[in-house]
Amino acid sequence: MDDLKIILRKVYPEVSSLDEIKITEIGTGHGRDSTVKIVEFFISMGKKFRLDSYEGEPGLFSSANGFW
């Protein structure tokens, strides 16, 4: 997950001037790994954001939905 943090830090300057950042995550899995890292990152930046996560596998969707 360190790679994701590096990517988020590189992308953030490109979107930091937006009033609200809209993020779409496809394949959220259980919602406990990359989804958590994305949420934690944008909360730490103090930026208003919206995260839409999609998971097509019913078991993983159910797990992620229960987590959030």
C-alpha positions in Angstrom: 0.0 0.0 0.0 3.0 2.3 0.1 2.7 2.6 -3.7 -0.8 4.0 -3.3 0.4 6.6 -0.8 3.1 7.7 -3.2 0.5 7.9 -6.1 -1.9 9.9 -3.9 0.9 12.4 -2.9 1.8 12.9 -6.6 -1.8 13.3 -7.7 -2.9 15.6 -4.9 -1.3 18.8 -6.2 -3.2 18.4 -9.4 -6.6 18.4 -7.6 -5.9 20.4 -4.5 -7.5 23.6 -5.8 -10.9 21.9 -6.4 -13.7 22.7 -3.9 -14.5 19.0 -3.8 -12.5 16.0 -5.0 -14.6 13.2 -6.6 -12.9 9.8 -6.6 -14.2 6.5 -8.1 -12.6 3.3 -7.0 -13.4 0.2 -9.0 -12.8 -3.2 -7.4 -12.9 -2.1 -3.8 -12.5 -5.7 -2.6 -13.3 -5.9 1.1 -13.0 -2.2 1.4 -10.3 -2.4 4.1 -7.1 -1.8 2.2 -6.9 0.8 -0.6 -10.3 2.3 0.3 -9.1 3.0 3.8 -5.9 4.5 2.6 -7.7 6.8 0.2 -10.1 8.0 2.9 -7.3 8.5 5.4 -5.3 10.4 2.9 -8.0 12.9 2.0 -9.1 13.3 5.6 -5.5 14.1 6.5 -5.4 16.8 3.7 -8.5 18.4 5.2 -10.1 18.4 1.8 -13.8 17.8 1.1 -14.1 14.7 -1.0 -16.5 12.1 -2.3 -15.5 8.5 -2.8 -17.6 6.1 -4.8 -16.5 2.5 -4.6 -17.7 -0.3 -6.8 -17.3 -4.0 -6.3 -18.9 -6.5 -8.7 -18.2 -9.7 -6.8 -21.2 -10.1 -4.4 -19.3 -11.6 -1.5 -16.6 -8.9 -1.6 -19.4 -6.2 -2.0 -21.2 -7.6 1.0 -18.0 -7.6 3.1 -17.1 -4.0 2.1 -20.6 -2.8 2.6 -20.6 -4.3 6.1 -17.3 -2.7 6.9 -18.4 0.8 5.9 
